[in-house]
C-alpha cells in the first residue's frame, strides 16, 4: 500500500503545501486534492514506496497542520471489485452509483 488518505485538511490548503509536508518522507508520485463539495478537506497522497507511505502515516497522524489535526489512513483498494472482475470504468461507475443510492449520498 502506497496511498495515504488524508482528512481534516483546511479547505484553503494547496497541492504545493501538501507536497512540501508529505514530500519530507519520500518521493511522491501524485497528490489528488478533493475539490468537490463532498471531497473538500481530503487528499490522496501516492508515494513511490510503501515504506515512505507508512513513515508519513506514522509521523503525520494527528499532526497539527494549518491549525487542524490531520487524520491519515492507508488507502485500501476495494478488492471485491477486483475479484468480481469489475475492471471496466463503466462497471466501477455503476457500483459507485449503487453505493451512493444505498447510502443516500
C-alpha positions as CSV (number, residue, x, y, z in Angstrom):
1,X,0.0,0.0,0.0
2,X,1.5,3.3,-1.1
3,X,-1.5,5.6,-0.9
4,X,-2.2,7.7,2.2
5,X,-5.7,9.2,2.5
6,X,-5.7,12.5,4.5
7,X,-8.8,14.0,6.1
8,X,-9.4,17.2,8.1
9,X,-7.4,19.4,5.8
10,X,-8.1,23.1,5.6
11,X,-10.3,24.0,2.6
12,X,-7.7,26.5,1.6
13,X,-4.7,24.1,1.5
14,X,-2.9,23.9,-1.8
15,X,-1.3,20.9,-3.5
16,X,2.1,22.6,-3.2
17,X,1.7,22.9,0.6
18,X,0.9,19.2,0.7
19,X,3.9,18.3,-1.5
20,X,6.1,20.3,1.0
21,X,4.7,18.5,4.0
22,X,4.4,14.9,2.7
23,X,7.5,15.1,0.5
24,X,9.7,15.1,3.6
25,X,9.1,11.4,3.9
26,X,9.9,10.3,0.3
27,X,9.2,10.6,-3.4
28,X,5.6,11.4,-4.2
29,X,4.1,10.2,-7.4
30,X,0.8,12.2,-7.2
31,X,-1.4,14.2,-4.8
32,X,-5.1,14.4,-5.5
33,X,-6.8,17.1,-3.5
34,X,-10.5,16.9,-3.1
35,X,-12.3,19.8,-4.9
36,X,-16.0,18.9,-4.8
37,X,-18.4,19.7,-2.0
38,X,-18.2,16.1,-0.8
39,X,-14.4,15.8,-1.0
40,X,-13.1,19.2,0.2
41,X,-10.7,18.8,3.1
42,X,-9.4,15.5,1.9
43,X,-6.5,14.3,-0.3
44,X,-4.9,11.2,-1.6
45,X,-1.0,11.1,-1.4
46,X,0.5,8.5,-3.7
47,X,4.1,7.6,-2.8
48,X,6.6,5.7,-4.9
49,X,7.4,3.5,-2.0
50,X,5.2,1.7,0.5
51,X,7.8,2.3,3.2
52,X,7.7,6.0,2.6
53,X,3.9,6.0,2.8
54,X,4.0,4.1,6.1
55,X,6.5,6.5,7.5
56,X,4.4,9.6,6.5
57,X,1.3,7.9,8.0
58,X,3.1,7.3,11.3
59,X,4.6,10.8,11.6
60,X,1.7,12.8,10.4
61,X,-1.3,11.1,12.1
62,X,-2.6,13.8,14.4
63,X,-0.1,16.3,13.2
64,X,-1.2,20.0,13.6
65,X,-1.1,21.5,10.1
66,X,-2.6,24.9,9.4
67,X,-4.3,24.8,12.8
68,X,-6.0,21.5,12.1
69,X,-5.1,18.0,13.3
70,X,-4.6,15.6,10.3
71,X,-6.3,12.3,10.1
72,X,-4.2,9.9,8.0
73,X,-5.2,6.4,6.8
74,X,-3.7,3.9,4.5
75,X,-6.0,3.7,1.4
76,X,-7.2,0.2,0.7
77,X,-8.3,-0.8,-2.8
78,X,-11.8,-2.4,-2.8
79,X,-10.7,-6.0,-3.5
80,X,-14.3,-7.1,-4.0
81,X,-14.4,-5.1,-7.2
82,X,-11.2,-6.6,-8.4
83,X,-12.3,-10.2,-7.5
84,X,-15.6,-9.8,-9.2
85,X,-13.9,-8.7,-12.4
86,X,-15.3,-5.2,-12.3
87,X,-12.4,-3.8,-14.1
88,X,-14.1,-1.6,-16.7
89,X,-14.8,2.1,-15.9
90,X,-18.4,1.6,-16.6
91,X,-18.8,-1.3,-14.2
92,X,-17.0,0.7,-11.4
93,X,-19.2,3.7,-12.1
94,X,-22.3,1.5,-11.7
95,X,-21.0,0.1,-8.5
96,X,-20.3,3.6,-7.2
97,X,-23.7,4.8,-8.2
98,X,-25.4,1.9,-6.4
99,X,-23.4,2.6,-3.3
100,X,-24.3,6.3,-3.4
101,X,-28.0,5.4,-3.8
102,X,-27.8,2.9,-1.0
103,X,-26.3,5.4,1.5
104,X,-28.2,8.4,0.2
105,X,-25.1,10.3,-0.9
